[in-house]
Amino acid sequence: MKLQRRALIRSLFTAAAVMAVPRWLLASRPDAAFDADNSASVVDDLFEGPITESDQITLKVPDIAENGAVVPVTVSTGLTDVESISVIVENNPTPLVAMFELSPQSVPDISVRIKMGESSKVQTVVKAGGKLYSASKEVKVTIGGCGG
Amino acid sequence: MGKPIKIKAKIKGDVAEVKALMPHPMESGARVDADTGETVPKLYIEEVVCKHNGNVVNTAFWGTGVSKNPYMAFKFKGAKPGDTLEISWRDNTGDTSVSEITFK
């Protein structure tokens, strides 16, 4: 009986310790969102709550991408307490391209090169201070970059 | 073991600017080999972890939509000369690569 009580107390302490770890340290890949074939399910899988358009986010992508296989994307923001930055290409077969989870030490300014199968809206969703913000831009692709 | 990651980093004031290039085929699973007519299976980096002196600065989760030989750039605060930066990736087959640099 005594032993059980000890075990219970220990498990409670362990649970409290696990919950105290900041969210970004528990990062695991959101596989379902990466497998989703439309941007609405990506957003449903990844995010909870309303997403607000924000002019505090700078989404740098070319207006016209000559080569859809390599499209440079840069996302930076003046928002504070940024927890994650995601890049979604609406018309790609799997729209979620990348999700960056940032520690408090990070400066919210990331670049990556992505593939675009065809012209599409490119959207970025920034999670900052527990709230969701987004910015998007239409990119015209002259040669697609998915498949041969 | 995957190919080494090319890392370029410099410190500007209090902020470290990092650029990383990871040689990797990043096959989306949609490409058809022109010679054999067969679909090339998916082979792509799923996760990239960047650590400053052993502490995670950021974690990137990727899908098949990141370009071949992925390039990423990011910034973080608090780096000093002599500090280390480690970048590692893991792909969908479990292959990994780890590279480390020391800030000048």
gemmi code that builds the backbone of each chain (N, CA, C; Angstrom):
import gemmi

chains = {
    "A": [
        ("MET", (0.831, -1.202, 0.000), (0.000, 0.000, 0.000), (0.870, 1.258, 0.000)),
        ("LYS", (1.844, 1.252, 0.924), (2.765, 2.376, 1.033), (3.490, 2.613, -0.286)),
        ("LEU", (3.917, 1.480, -0.864), (4.672, 1.525, -2.097), (3.848, 2.172, -3.211)),
        ("GLN", (2.569, 1.833, -3.242), (1.693, 2.386, -4.284), (1.583, 3.904, -4.158)),
        ("ARG", (1.494, 4.337, -2.908), (1.362, 5.764, -2.668), (2.611, 6.499, -3.156)),
        ("ARG", (3.766, 5.914, -2.842), (5.053, 6.456, -3.282), (5.073, 6.584, -4.817)),
        ("ALA", (4.648, 5.486, -5.462), (4.656, 5.454, -6.924), (3.730, 6.523, -7.494)),
        ("LEU", (2.584, 6.692, -6.816), (1.610, 7.678, -7.284), (2.201, 9.086, -7.183)),
        ("ILE", (2.827, 9.353, -6.034), (3.418, 10.676, -5.826), (4.484, 10.940, -6.881)),
        ("ARG", (5.299, 9.903, -7.108), (6.379, 10.062, -8.082), (5.807, 10.350, -9.481)),
        ("SER", (4.747, 9.631, -9.832), (4.186, 9.824, -11.165), (3.578, 11.220, -11.303)),
        ("LEU", (3.027, 11.731, -10.208), (2.456, 13.077, -10.250), (3.551, 14.118, -10.485)),
        ("PHE", (4.680, 13.902, -9.801), (5.792, 14.829, -9.971), (6.320, 14.786, -11.405)),
        ("THR", (6.420, 13.571, -11.950), (6.908, 13.409, -13.313), (5.988, 14.133, -14.284)),
        ("ALA", (4.680, 13.954, -14.089), (3.705, 14.589, -14.976), (3.853, 16.110, -14.923)),
        ("ALA", (4.037, 16.639, -13.704), (4.173, 18.087, -13.544), (5.429, 18.572, -14.256)),
        ("ALA", (6.520, 17.809, -14.160), (7.774, 18.189, -14.791), (7.634, 18.208, -16.302)),
        ("VAL", (6.933, 17.218, -16.839), (6.751, 17.140, -18.286), (5.937, 18.336, -18.789)),
        ("MET", (4.906, 18.691, -18.018), (4.043, 19.791, -18.448), (4.746, 21.146, -18.364)),
        ("ALA", (5.762, 21.219, -17.479), (6.468, 22.483, -17.293), (7.428, 22.783, -18.439)),
        ("VAL", (7.769, 21.749, -19.226), (8.689, 21.945, -20.343), (8.005, 22.806, -21.400)),
        ("PRO", (8.684, 23.863, -21.895), (8.035, 24.706, -22.901), (7.588, 23.893, -24.115)),
        ("ARG", (6.551, 24.356, -24.706), (5.915, 23.675, -25.820), (6.901, 23.375, -26.965)),
        ("TRP", (7.825, 24.337, -27.254), (8.696, 24.142, -28.409), (9.725, 23.048, -28.205)),
        ("LEU", (9.955, 22.669, -26.951), (10.905, 21.592, -26.697), (10.294, 20.220, -26.943)),
        ("LEU", (8.976, 20.182, -26.977), (8.293, 18.907, -27.165), (7.974, 18.665, -28.627)),
        ("ALA", (8.674, 19.400, -29.473), (8.370, 19.371, -30.892), (8.373, 17.961, -31.458)),
        ("SER", (7.301, 17.610, -32.133), (7.325, 16.403, -32.939), (6.618, 16.741, -34.245)),
        ("ARG", (7.019, 16.060, -35.302), (6.549, 16.428, -36.630), (5.046, 16.157, -36.787)),
        ("PRO", (4.295, 17.161, -37.245), (2.852, 16.948, -37.454), (2.615, 16.201, -38.767)),
        ("ASP", (2.799, 14.876, -38.719), (2.760, 14.062, -39.948), (1.453, 14.180, -40.729)),
        ("ALA", (0.326, 14.200, -40.012), (-0.976, 14.244, -40.693), (-1.100, 15.502, -41.540)),
        ("ALA", (-0.634, 16.635, -40.997), (-0.717, 17.897, -41.729), (0.175, 17.859, -42.973)),
        ("PHE", (1.319, 17.179, -42.863), (2.215, 17.093, -44.016), (1.656, 16.168, -45.099)),
        ("ASP", (0.813, 15.198, -44.696), (0.222, 14.282, -45.670), (-1.057, 14.833, -46.293)),
        ("ALA", (-1.661, 15.835, -45.662), (-2.943, 16.371, -46.133), (-2.820, 16.914, -47.558)),
        ("ASP", (-3.886, 16.678, -48.372), (-3.790, 17.070, -49.774), (-4.524, 18.368, -50.111)),
        ("ASN", (-5.021, 19.070, -49.093), (-5.582, 20.398, -49.370), (-5.281, 21.329, -48.202)),
        ("SER", (-5.169, 22.615, -48.522), (-4.671, 23.548, -47.513), (-5.644, 23.739, -46.349)),
        ("ALA", (-6.944, 23.508, -46.606), (-7.915, 23.637, -45.518), (-7.649, 22.594, -44.433)),
        ("SER", (-7.355, 21.339, -44.832), (-7.072, 20.326, -43.797), (-5.727, 20.572, -43.127)),
        ("VAL", (-4.772, 21.143, -43.867), (-3.484, 21.482, -43.248), (-3.728, 22.450, -42.095)),
        ("VAL", (-4.496, 23.498, -42.385), (-4.771, 24.522, -41.369), (-5.554, 23.919, -40.198)),
        ("ASP", (-6.542, 23.049, -40.519), (-7.321, 22.390, -39.460), (-6.453, 21.517, -38.577)),
        ("ASP", (-5.532, 20.781, -39.205), (-4.675, 19.864, -38.453), (-3.674, 20.593, -37.568)),
        ("LEU", (-3.140, 21.695, -38.098), (-2.027, 22.362, -37.422), (-2.447, 23.393, -36.389)),
        ("PHE", (-3.540, 24.094, -36.693), (-3.835, 25.271, -35.887), (-5.197, 25.224, -35.239)),
        ("GLU", (-5.258, 25.797, -34.055), (-6.523, 25.936, -33.358), (-6.794, 27.420, -33.190)),
        ("GLY", (-7.990, 27.831, -33.474), (-8.358, 29.235, -33.277), (-8.250, 30.040, -34.550)),
        ("PRO", (-8.740, 31.284, -34.475), (-8.792, 32.121, -35.672), (-7.407, 32.581, -36.129)),
        ("ILE", (-7.257, 32.755, -37.437), (-6.006, 33.256, -38.011), (-6.269, 34.654, -38.556)),
        ("THR", (-5.470, 35.614, -38.110), (-5.651, 37.008, -38.509), (-4.606, 37.402, -39.542)),
        ("GLU", (-5.046, 38.071, -40.604), (-4.092, 38.639, -41.568), (-3.266, 39.699, -40.848)),
        ("SER", (-1.963, 39.711, -41.068), (-1.131, 40.686, -40.369), (-0.148, 41.367, -41.309)),
        ("ASP", (-0.087, 42.721, -41.208), (0.885, 43.436, -42.022), (2.247, 43.501, -41.321)),
        ("GLN", (2.329, 42.827, -40.177), (3.605, 42.756, -39.460), (4.469, 41.596, -39.965)),
        ("ILE", (3.900, 40.819, -40.895), (4.656, 39.702, -41.464), (5.131, 40.099, -42.857)),
        ("THR", (6.413, 39.867, -43.110), (6.939, 40.096, -44.448), (7.172, 38.744, -45.104)),
        ("LEU", (6.419, 38.491, -46.170), (6.570, 37.243, -46.934), (7.234, 37.610, -48.256)),
        ("LYS", (8.479, 37.156, -48.405), (9.212, 37.501, -49.617), (9.252, 36.293, -50.544)),
        ("VAL", (8.521, 36.369, -51.652), (8.558, 35.349, -52.703), (8.490, 36.086, -54.026)),
        ("PRO", (9.067, 35.510, -55.086), (8.988, 36.210, -56.365), (7.548, 36.249, -56.888)),
        ("ASP", (7.181, 37.301, -57.644), (5.859, 37.363, -58.269), (5.736, 36.285, -59.340)),
        ("ILE", (6.832, 36.146, -60.074), (6.864, 35.132, -61.133), (8.070, 34.231, -60.885)),
        ("ALA", (7.811, 32.921, -60.756), (8.904, 31.972, -60.566), (9.133, 31.272, -61.897)),
        ("GLU", (10.313, 31.476, -62.469), (10.589, 30.848, -63.759), (10.752, 29.353, -63.613)),
        ("ASN", (11.302, 28.944, -62.470), (11.528, 27.527, -62.236), (10.839, 27.119, -60.943)),
        ("GLY", (9.737, 26.361, -61.079), (8.961, 25.950, -59.908), (9.706, 24.996, -58.988)),
        ("ALA", (10.832, 24.432, -59.467), (11.585, 23.487, -58.637), (12.347, 24.192, -57.524)),
        ("VAL", (12.645, 25.457, -57.752), (13.412, 26.220, -56.755), (12.826, 27.626, -56.624)),
        ("VAL", (11.973, 27.804, -55.632), (11.376, 29.118, -55.396), (11.819, 29.595, -54.003)),
        ("PRO", (12.600, 30.685, -53.961), (13.067, 31.156, -52.660), (11.958, 31.854, -51.866)),
        ("VAL", (11.843, 31.493, -50.606), (10.837, 32.082, -49.716), (11.539, 32.599, -48.465)),
        ("THR", (11.235, 33.824, -48.086), (11.745, 34.355, -46.821), (10.571, 34.905, -46.019)),
        ("VAL", (10.495, 34.505, -44.777), (9.451, 35.019, -43.888), (10.135, 35.690, -42.700)),
        ("SER", (9.776, 36.951, -42.485), (10.269, 37.616, -41.287), (9.107, 38.387, -40.689)),
        ("THR", (9.212, 38.684, -39.411), (8.109, 39.379, -38.767), (8.577, 40.227, -37.595)),
        ("GLY", (7.857, 41.296, -37.364), (8.114, 42.156, -36.227), (7.331, 41.703, -35.003)),
        ("LEU", (6.509, 40.657, -35.168), (5.745, 40.128, -34.036), (6.714, 39.559, -32.999)),
        ("THR", (6.329, 39.612, -31.744), (7.205, 39.074, -30.693), (6.689, 37.727, -30.192)),
        ("ASP", (7.531, 37.021, -29.461), (7.213, 35.684, -28.929), (6.772, 34.725, -30.032)),
        ("VAL", (7.519, 34.712, -31.126), (7.155, 33.841, -32.241), (7.496, 32.392, -31.889)),
        ("GLU", (6.498, 31.522, -32.018), (6.689, 30.108, -31.683), (6.897, 29.257, -32.923)),
        ("SER", (6.184, 29.590, -33.999), (6.384, 28.810, -35.214), (6.053, 29.618, -36.458)),
        ("ILE", (6.672, 29.206, -37.560), (6.415, 29.810, -38.866), (6.170, 28.657, -39.839)),
        ("SER", (5.027, 28.672, -40.497), (4.712, 27.606, -41.449), (4.556, 28.177, -42.849)),
        ("VAL", (4.898, 27.368, -43.841), (4.764, 27.781, -45.233), (3.844, 26.790, -45.940)),
        ("ILE", (2.781, 27.323, -46.543), (1.770, 26.493, -47.194), (1.594, 26.950, -48.643)),
        ("VAL", (1.703, 26.005, -49.575), (1.481, 26.317, -50.990), (0.169, 25.648, -51.383)),
        ("GLU", (-0.862, 26.470, -51.561), (-2.227, 25.979, -51.742), (-2.381, 24.904, -52.827)),
        ("ASN", (-1.787, 25.134, -53.999), (-2.016, 24.222, -55.119), (-1.011, 23.072, -55.226)),
        ("ASN", (-0.122, 22.930, -54.273), (0.787, 21.781, -54.309), (0.022, 20.515, -53.910)),
        ("PRO", (0.466, 19.316, -54.414), (-0.227, 18.067, -54.064), (-0.315, 17.879, -52.549)),
        ("THR", (0.746, 18.212, -51.813), (0.685, 18.267, -50.350), (1.092, 19.696, -49.964)),
        ("PRO", (0.094, 20.526, -49.628), (0.336, 21.973, -49.484), (1.309, 22.381, -48.375)),
        ("LEU", (1.378, 21.620, -47.277), (2.295, 22.033, -46.207), (3.730, 21.710, -46.617)),
        ("VAL", (4.523, 22.753, -46.781), (5.900, 22.572, -47.235), (6.856, 22.515, -46.047)),
        ("ALA", (6.704, 23.451, -45.133), (7.644, 23.524, -44.024), (7.011, 24.170, -42.812)),
        ("MET", (7.463, 23.733, -41.656), (7.043, 24.354, -40.406), (8.292, 24.495, -39.543)),
        ("PHE", (8.589, 25.724, -39.157), (9.756, 25.980, -38.332), (9.299, 26.299, -36.922)),
        ("GLU", (9.809, 25.540, -35.958), (9.490, 25.843, -34.560), (10.673, 26.604, -33.985)),
        ("LEU", (10.404, 27.779, -33.462), (11.483, 28.647, -33.002), (11.537, 28.721, -31.478)),
        ("SER", (12.742, 28.676, -30.959), (12.933, 28.859, -29.522), (12.936, 30.361, -29.242)),
        ("PRO", (12.845, 30.759, -27.976), (12.879, 32.196, -27.662), (14.180, 32.866, -28.103)),
        ("GLN", (15.214, 32.081, -28.322), (16.518, 32.619, -28.737), (16.520, 33.002, -30.228)),
        ("SER", (15.584, 32.447, -30.963), (15.528, 32.677, -32.407), (15.096, 34.090, -32.761)),
        ("VAL", (15.580, 34.559, -33.910), (15.073, 35.794, -34.492), (14.113, 35.329, -35.598)),
        ("PRO", (12.872, 35.826, -35.597), (11.916, 35.318, -36.585), (12.203, 35.833, -38.001)),
        ("ASP", (13.159, 35.206, -38.631), (13.575, 35.574, -39.988), (14.172, 34.322, -40.618)),
        ("ILE", (13.365, 33.598, -41.409), (13.855, 32.337, -41.962), (13.685, 32.323, -43.484)),
        ("SER", (14.584, 31.605, -44.135), (14.512, 31.443, -45.586), (14.617, 29.966, -45.925)),
        ("VAL", (13.921, 29.592, -46.996), (13.992, 28.216, -47.470), (13.636, 28.237, -48.952)),
        ("ARG", (14.105, 27.236, -49.694), (13.743, 27.156, -51.113), (12.756, 26.029, -51.292)),
        ("ILE", (11.652, 26.328, -51.993), (10.575, 25.344, -52.093), (10.228, 25.014, -53.543)),
        ("LYS", (9.451, 23.908, -53.686), (8.968, 23.493, -55.006), (7.519, 23.940, -55.161)),
        ("MET", (7.182, 24.367, -56.379), (5.788, 24.700, -56.666), (5.377, 24.020, -57.954)),
        ("GLY", (4.329, 23.208, -57.894), (3.880, 22.453, -59.063), (3.249, 23.345, -60.112)),
        ("GLU", (2.597, 24.404, -59.675), (1.919, 25.327, -60.590), (1.731, 26.661, -59.880)),
        ("SER", (1.200, 27.637, -60.593), (0.922, 28.932, -59.978), (-0.002, 28.726, -58.779)),
        ("SER", (0.252, 29.459, -57.710), (-0.510, 29.217, -56.497), (-0.388, 30.365, -55.519)),
        ("LYS", (-1.293, 30.343, -54.564), (-1.162, 31.242, -53.433), (-0.155, 30.620, -52.472)),
        ("VAL", (0.810, 31.417, -52.028), (1.741, 30.968, -50.996), (1.345, 31.673, -49.708)),
        ("GLN", (1.115, 30.875, -48.674), (0.653, 31.442, -47.413), (1.644, 31.116, -46.300)),
        ("THR", (1.841, 32.049, -45.411), (2.626, 31.746, -44.222), (1.757, 32.008, -42.999)),
        ("VAL", (1.859, 31.105, -42.036), (1.131, 31.276, -40.787), (2.163, 31.371, -39.672)),
        ("VAL", (2.073, 32.456, -38.910), (3.007, 32.690, -37.817), (2.250, 32.566, -36.504)),
        ("LYS", (2.778, 31.714, -35.618), (2.182, 31.614, -34.294), (3.043, 32.443, -33.353)),
        ("ALA", (2.435, 33.459, -32.751), (3.194, 34.359, -31.882), (2.371, 34.675, -30.645)),
        ("GLY", (2.953, 34.459, -29.486), (2.260, 34.729, -28.230), (0.941, 33.970, -28.124)),
        ("GLY", (0.910, 32.756, -28.694), (-0.286, 31.921, -28.624), (-1.353, 32.258, -29.653)),
        ("LYS", (-1.130, 33.330, -30.449), (-2.114, 33.717, -31.466), (-1.576, 33.426, -32.865)),
        ("LEU", (-2.503, 33.360, -33.833), (-2.123, 32.998, -35.193), (-2.302, 34.177, -36.151)),
        ("TYR", (-1.267, 34.385, -36.963), (-1.289, 35.472, -37.933), (-0.871, 34.918, -39.280)),
        ("SER", (-1.318, 35.568, -40.352), (-0.902, 35.063, -41.656), (-0.674, 36.182, -42.657)),
        ("ALA", (0.046, 35.810, -43.704), (0.257, 36.685, -44.847), (0.308, 35.766, -46.057)),
        ("SER", (-0.101, 36.267, -47.222), (-0.032, 35.414, -48.398), (0.244, 36.227, -49.652)),
        ("LYS", (0.643, 35.516, -50.687), (0.986, 36.156, -51.942), (0.773, 35.162, -53.084)),
        ("GLU", (0.276, 35.678, -54.220), (0.119, 34.830, -55.403), (1.452, 34.753, -56.129)),
        ("VAL", (1.841, 33.547, -56.506), (3.079, 33.368, -57.265), (2.750, 32.660, -58.568)),
        ("LYS", (3.212, 33.248, -59.665), (2.966, 32.669, -60.974), (4.167, 31.797, -61.338)),
        ("VAL", (3.900, 30.540, -61.657), (4.988, 29.626, -61.999), (4.945, 29.332, -63.495)),
        ("THR", (6.080, 29.527, -64.168), (6.085, 29.281, -65.605), (6.465, 27.842, -65.939)),
        ("ILE", (7.352, 27.215, -65.151), (7.655, 25.792, -65.308), (7.484, 25.122, -63.960)),
        ("GLY", (6.600, 24.119, -63.874), (6.311, 23.446, -62.603), (7.487, 22.641, -62.097)),
        ("GLY", (7.472, 22.378, -60.793), (8.612, 21.709, -60.193), (8.288, 20.432, -59.456)),
        ("CYS", (7.123, 19.817, -59.736), (6.797, 18.560, -59.066), (6.660, 17.474, -60.110)),
        ("GLY", (7.537, 16.522, -60.121), (7.439, 15.428, -61.068), (8.238, 15.708, -62.316)),
        ("GLY", (8.214, 14.799, -63.293), (9.131, 14.908, -64.429), (8.425, 15.218, -65.719)),
    ],
    "B": [
        ("MET", (24.700, 7.132, -43.571), (25.028, 8.518, -43.200), (24.908, 9.415, -44.419)),
        ("GLY", (24.157, 10.506, -44.293), (23.990, 11.433, -45.401), (25.226, 12.276, -45.610)),
        ("LYS", (25.211, 13.034, -46.689), (26.342, 13.913, -46.978), (26.435, 15.037, -45.950)),
        ("PRO", (27.649, 15.559, -45.724), (27.795, 16.630, -44.736), (27.002, 17.880, -45.118)),
        ("ILE", (26.603, 18.646, -44.122), (25.856, 19.882, -44.324), (26.859, 21.027, -44.421)),
        ("LYS", (26.685, 21.863, -45.431), (27.565, 23.027, -45.545), (26.958, 24.172, -44.749)),
        ("ILE", (27.705, 24.661, -43.777), (27.182, 25.721, -42.911), (28.057, 26.967, -43.033)),
        ("LYS", (27.416, 28.103, -43.255), (28.122, 29.377, -43.210), (27.437, 30.227, -42.155)),
        ("ALA", (28.228, 30.785, -41.253), (27.621, 31.571, -40.195), (28.506, 32.736, -39.827)),
        ("LYS", (27.871, 33.847, -39.530), (28.643, 34.981, -39.021), (27.846, 35.689, -37.943)),
        ("ILE", (28.581, 36.358, -37.069), (27.923, 37.074, -35.987), (27.921, 38.560, -36.321)),
        ("LYS", (26.732, 39.150, -36.297), (26.595, 40.593, -36.544), (25.992, 41.188, -35.301)),
        ("GLY", (26.817, 41.886, -34.523), (26.324, 42.423, -33.259), (25.990, 41.278, -32.327)),
        ("ASP", (24.728, 41.165, -31.962), (24.300, 40.118, -31.043), (23.629, 38.960, -31.796)),
        ("VAL", (23.513, 39.116, -33.124), (22.727, 38.142, -33.884), (23.606, 37.289, -34.798)),
        ("ALA", (23.397, 35.981, -34.734), (24.102, 35.066, -35.621), (23.251, 34.851, -36.868)),
        ("GLU", (23.885, 34.989, -38.037), (23.194, 34.735, -39.299), (23.753, 33.440, -39.882)),
        ("VAL", (22.871, 32.481, -40.077), (23.308, 31.157, -40.490), (22.686, 30.777, -41.831)),
        ("LYS", (23.525, 30.213, -42.699), (23.037, 29.675, -43.965), (23.489, 28.225, -44.038)),
        ("ALA", (22.582, 27.350, -44.407), (22.941, 25.933, -44.464), (22.467, 25.316, -45.771)),
        ("LEU", (23.327, 24.494, -46.348), (23.015, 23.796, -47.592), (23.176, 22.307, -47.329)),
        ("MET", (22.126, 21.553, -47.624), (22.146, 20.120, -47.321), (21.998, 19.302, -48.591)),
        ("PRO", (23.094, 18.730, -49.078), (22.971, 17.915, -50.278), (22.050, 16.725, -50.025)),
        ("HIS", (20.921, 16.672, -50.743), (19.938, 15.591, -50.561), (18.999, 15.599, -51.769)),
        ("PRO", (18.626, 14.413, -52.293), (17.794, 14.391, -53.519), (16.390, 14.963, -53.357)),
        ("MET", (15.801, 14.908, -52.152), (14.446, 15.421, -51.916), (13.461, 14.944, -52.997)),
        ("GLU", (13.337, 13.621, -53.119), (12.391, 13.055, -54.089), (10.975, 13.136, -53.517)),
        ("SER", (10.059, 13.714, -54.292), (8.701, 13.923, -53.795), (7.829, 12.675, -53.914)),
        ("GLY", (8.293, 11.695, -54.677), (7.473, 10.506, -54.901), (6.591, 10.658, -56.124)),
        ("ALA", (6.666, 11.834, -56.771), (5.825, 12.092, -57.951), (6.640, 12.044, -59.241)),
        ("ARG", (7.961, 12.064, -59.102), (8.807, 12.153, -60.293), (8.941, 10.775, -60.958)),
        ("VAL", (8.872, 10.775, -62.285), (9.030, 9.543, -63.049), (10.408, 9.576, -63.709)),
        ("ASP", (11.165, 8.503, -63.497), (12.488, 8.404, -64.102), (12.337, 8.308, -65.617)),
        ("ALA", (12.965, 9.229, -66.349), (12.803, 9.299, -67.801), (13.337, 8.045, -68.498)),
        ("ASP", (14.355, 7.402, -67.931), (14.958, 6.224, -68.567), (14.159, 4.956, -68.313)),
        ("THR", (13.762, 4.716, -67.073), (13.099, 3.463, -66.728), (11.583, 3.563, -66.783)),
        ("GLY", (11.048, 4.772, -66.767), (9.598, 4.950, -66.772), (8.962, 4.647, -65.432)),
        ("GLU", (9.796, 4.417, -64.413), (9.264, 4.094, -63.091), (9.229, 5.326, -62.186)),
        ("THR", (8.253, 5.310, -61.272), (8.149, 6.406, -60.315), (9.267, 6.288, -59.286)),
        ("VAL", (9.941, 7.401, -59.045), (11.014, 7.403, -58.042), (10.391, 7.538, -56.656)),
        ("PRO", (10.696, 6.580, -55.745), (10.054, 6.646, -54.421), (10.433, 7.888, -53.618)),
        ("LYS", (9.545, 8.220, -52.684), (9.775, 9.382, -51.809), (11.086, 9.244, -51.056)),
        ("LEU", (11.857, 10.307, -51.021), (13.088, 10.350, -50.224), (13.319, 11.809, -49.881)),
        ("TYR", (12.964, 12.185, -48.679), (13.051, 13.603, -48.345), (13.360, 13.817, -46.869)),
        ("ILE", (13.966, 14.956, -46.569), (14.302, 15.309, -45.188), (13.028, 15.710, -44.460)),
        ("GLU", (12.791, 15.069, -43.313), (11.581, 15.351, -42.540), (11.817, 16.359, -41.437)),
        ("GLU", (13.063, 16.337, -40.914), (13.301, 17.145, -39.722), (14.737, 17.663, -39.698)),
        ("VAL", (14.892, 18.945, -39.394), (16.213, 19.556, -39.247), (16.262, 20.196, -37.863)),
        ("VAL", (17.319, 19.912, -37.116), (17.444, 20.494, -35.778), (18.730, 21.317, -35.716)),
        ("CYS", (18.607, 22.568, -35.260), (19.761, 23.458, -35.157), (20.012, 23.746, -33.680)),
        ("LYS", (21.259, 23.507, -33.255), (21.594, 23.681, -31.831), (22.765, 24.634, -31.648)),
        ("HIS", (22.589, 25.563, -30.711), (23.650, 26.495, -30.335), (24.181, 26.056, -28.980)),
        ("ASN", (25.452, 25.685, -28.919), (26.060, 25.159, -27.682), (25.194, 24.049, -27.071)),
        ("GLY", (24.606, 23.226, -27.912), (23.807, 22.103, -27.425), (22.346, 22.399, -27.158)),
        ("ASN", (21.959, 23.697, -27.199), (20.549, 24.046, -26.977), (19.833, 24.240, -28.314)),
        ("VAL", (18.636, 23.689, -28.416), (17.893, 23.790, -29.665), (17.461, 25.238, -29.926)),
        ("VAL", (17.860, 25.759, -31.079), (17.493, 27.115, -31.479), (16.226, 27.066, -32.320)),
        ("ASN", (16.183, 26.128, -33.243), (14.971, 25.911, -34.013), (14.929, 24.498, -34.570)),
        ("THR", (13.707, 24.063, -34.856), (13.490, 22.764, -35.464), (12.661, 23.006, -36.708)),
        ("ALA", (13.118, 22.469, -37.832), (12.351, 22.617, -39.066), (11.742, 21.269, -39.410)),
        ("PHE", (10.427, 21.267, -39.642), (9.754, 20.074, -40.149), (9.459, 20.320, -41.606)),
        ("TRP", (9.830, 19.373, -42.443), (9.654, 19.565, -43.881), (8.802, 18.468, -44.485)),
        ("GLY", (8.137, 18.837, -45.574), (7.418, 17.870, -46.381), (8.192, 17.646, -47.674)),
        ("THR", (7.507, 17.114, -48.673), (8.183, 16.826, -49.937), (8.350, 18.093, -50.783)),
        ("GLY", (7.782, 19.200, -50.340), (7.795, 20.426, -51.133), (9.027, 21.304, -50.977)),
        ("VAL", (10.010, 20.846, -50.213), (11.253, 21.617, -50.111), (12.161, 21.180, -51.266)),
        ("SER", (12.822, 22.164, -51.887), (13.627, 21.900, -53.082), (14.767, 20.925, -52.823)),
        ("LYS", (15.218, 20.316, -53.921), (16.381, 19.425, -53.910), (17.587, 20.185, -53.349)),
        ("ASN", (18.463, 19.490, -52.657), (19.618, 20.107, -51.993), (19.174, 21.327, -51.173)),
        ("PRO", (18.372, 21.075, -50.151), (17.726, 22.171, -49.414), (18.685, 23.230, -48.873)),
        ("TYR", (18.188, 24.464, -48.990), (18.895, 25.610, -48.444), (17.994, 26.217, -47.397)),
        ("MET", (18.541, 26.524, -46.246), (17.764, 27.301, -45.287), (18.660, 28.334, -44.616)),
        ("ALA", (18.054, 29.444, -44.241), (18.780, 30.493, -43.531), (17.946, 30.895, -42.335)),
        ("PHE", (18.629, 31.200, -41.247), (17.917, 31.621, -40.041), (18.846, 32.477, -39.179)),
        ("LYS", (18.263, 33.105, -38.179), (19.030, 33.970, -37.288), (18.686, 33.662, -35.841)),
        ("PHE", (19.648, 33.872, -34.974), (19.342, 33.757, -33.544), (20.259, 34.644, -32.721)),
        ("LYS", (19.786, 34.931, -31.514), (20.507, 35.855, -30.634), (21.448, 35.110, -29.693)),
        ("GLY", (22.437, 35.826, -29.207), (23.255, 35.316, -28.107), (24.480, 34.503, -28.489)),
        ("ALA", (24.874, 34.548, -29.777), (26.054, 33.772, -30.160), (27.324, 34.591, -29.977)),
        ("LYS", (28.376, 33.927, -29.497), (29.675, 34.580, -29.305), (30.750, 33.769, -30.039)),
        ("PRO", (31.863, 34.420, -30.398), (32.958, 33.657, -31.002), (33.364, 32.508, -30.084)),
        ("GLY", (33.618, 31.346, -30.688), (33.983, 30.165, -29.898), (32.783, 29.263, -29.606)),
        ("ASP", (31.572, 29.807, -29.762), (30.367, 28.993, -29.571), (30.228, 27.997, -30.728)),
        ("THR", (29.497, 26.930, -30.462), (29.293, 25.950, -31.519), (27.869, 26.012, -32.058)),
        ("LEU", (27.743, 25.619, -33.309), (26.435, 25.494, -33.947), (26.403, 24.128, -34.613)),
        ("GLU", (25.414, 23.323, -34.232), (25.281, 21.992, -34.815), (23.969, 21.929, -35.594)),
        ("ILE", (24.051, 21.450, -36.818), (22.833, 21.256, -37.609), (22.760, 19.778, -37.991)),
        ("SER", (21.584, 19.196, -37.804), (21.422, 17.793, -38.174), (20.095, 17.608, -38.888)),
        ("TRP", (20.030, 16.605, -39.760), (18.752, 16.275, -40.385), (18.494, 14.778, -40.328)),
        ("ARG", (17.220, 14.437, -40.496), (16.798, 13.038, -40.572), (15.800, 12.946, -41.720)),
        ("ASP", (15.979, 11.968, -42.605), (15.014, 11.858, -43.708), (14.003, 10.736, -43.447)),
        ("ASN", (13.071, 10.551, -44.393), (11.965, 9.604, -44.172), (12.422, 8.148, -44.157)),
        ("THR", (13.671, 7.873, -44.573), (14.172, 6.504, -44.502), (14.979, 6.284, -43.213)),
        ("GLY", (15.133, 7.343, -42.420), (15.886, 7.220, -41.171), (17.346, 7.606, -41.321)),
        ("ASP", (17.764, 7.935, -42.547), (19.140, 8.381, -42.764), (19.333, 9.742, -42.065)),
        ("THR", (20.569, 9.987, -41.608), (20.825, 11.234, -40.887), (22.139, 11.862, -41.324)),
        ("SER", (22.326, 13.123, -40.985), (23.594, 13.797, -41.181), (23.740, 14.857, -40.091)),
        ("VAL", (24.955, 15.025, -39.603), (25.214, 16.011, -38.569), (26.481, 16.772, -38.929)),
        ("SER", (26.438, 18.104, -38.854), (27.646, 18.904, -39.054), (27.701, 19.973, -37.987)),
        ("GLU", (28.925, 20.354, -37.635), (29.077, 21.356, -36.589), (30.142, 22.375, -36.992)),
        ("ILE", (29.906, 23.625, -36.621), (30.911, 24.662, -36.837), (31.142, 25.423, -35.532)),
        ("THR", (32.254, 26.143, -35.499), (32.540, 27.008, -34.355), (32.523, 28.441, -34.862)),
        ("PHE", (31.825, 29.321, -34.163), (31.759, 30.730, -34.579), (33.114, 31.394, -34.426)),
        ("LYS", (33.454, 32.226, -35.404), (34.719, 32.964, -35.338), (34.482, 34.318, -34.694)),
    ],
}
model = gemmi.Model(1)
for chain_id, residues in chains.items():
    chain = gemmi.Chain(chain_id)
    for i, (resn, *xyz) in enumerate(residues, 1):
        res = gemmi.Residue()
        res.name, res.seqid = resn, gemmi.SeqId(i, " ")
        for name, pos in zip(("N", "CA", "C"), xyz):
            atom = gemmi.Atom()
            atom.name, atom.element = name, gemmi.Element(name[0])
            atom.pos, atom.b_iso = gemmi.Position(*pos), 0.0
            res.add_atom(atom)
        chain.add_residue(res)
    model.add_chain(chain)
structure = gemmi.Structure()
structure.add_model(model)
structure.setup_entities()
